[in-house]
């Protein structure tokens, strides 16, 4: 039984940049009697991480495991209730661990923003995870917890108020922080996979490519993540302009998968997209147009360069390396505010706010991932009974929301 495992939680990839941040967060957030272990390829590096954490982590076990060695992953999964992993790109390195957790009935949380990885995990391991009771939860960082829980809480509020199903729903993102080297490397892994097999491109382009049941996909017309428009088109109370949000293509798929996993409770006319605030200055329209065009150009250029060896070498030289990140001061100065606007079938309007301090790709992500792991380890009786390849909302819902509020993040819903 999972409850009889040696550890409550194992952090795999603890020696990487985000792994170290997550370990630091767990040190302060986990219950005093939590049985935690750090895992990775190098015992020396793991020892160094534990030493840097200080005497409170002295009893944390160290486990050597390699993402290319299935035996070590199988043994790792069998020893713990939960594995939290920062080892990416997940498309290259993640599937063996998913296989191990699905087979052992071990809960799992990752940081992936890779739709190709999730689609393959669903196709190969969802049924086995359901059979063993494993919750395999993808996208437990800035991709895509704020998006997923915001819409989930809008749904919960509409049920509480009996105002009908959700219809047009739009998230507007505002944040200060950089894109991590790991996130960029994940994007490259997907572009290289598509270069090798063009049929995989449909997973990135189709809004319901992560749907649990394609026969139930709602017919709500075209949904696009490209944007260049006035914010007032989203809600009359808003001013300024919005543009394309680079993370929208992934986050929206996660939210739509949650809707499907929950039985399409958001509504048969639920339409969802995400955009980014471009400000309210006189130059905002130009900024919005530049962002929208830049996102398209960057994706197209990356896809083209990923097709040839010389292009991949060029990307190696100009892009930040995975495992790197900003200074502590820069991370502390970051922030994010996600506001999600919706209208229900009865005409009621709501706005959900999900906000937090800290660079979203690093400091805030360590909180989001750490609390996801702790919720899977200690909140089982407060979570849905669902198992399989899941989303944060479908796996943890209100339990994770409560944890993140207690951790200092703002998550609330107001009726307009």
PyMOL commands that set and color helices and strands:
alter all, ss='L'
color gray80, all
select helices_A, chain A and resi 2-4+17-29+43-53+55-57+70-78+90-93+95-104+115-132+145-161+181-196+198-205+214-216+231-233+248-261+284-305+309-318+328-333+363-378+380-382+392-395+397-406
alter helices_A, ss='H'
color red, helices_A
select strands_A, chain A and resi 7-12+36-40+61-64+80-85+107-109+135-137+166-176+228-230+241-244+271-279+335-344+349-357+388-390+410-415
alter strands_A, ss='S'
color yellow, strands_A
deselect
rebuild
show_as cartoon
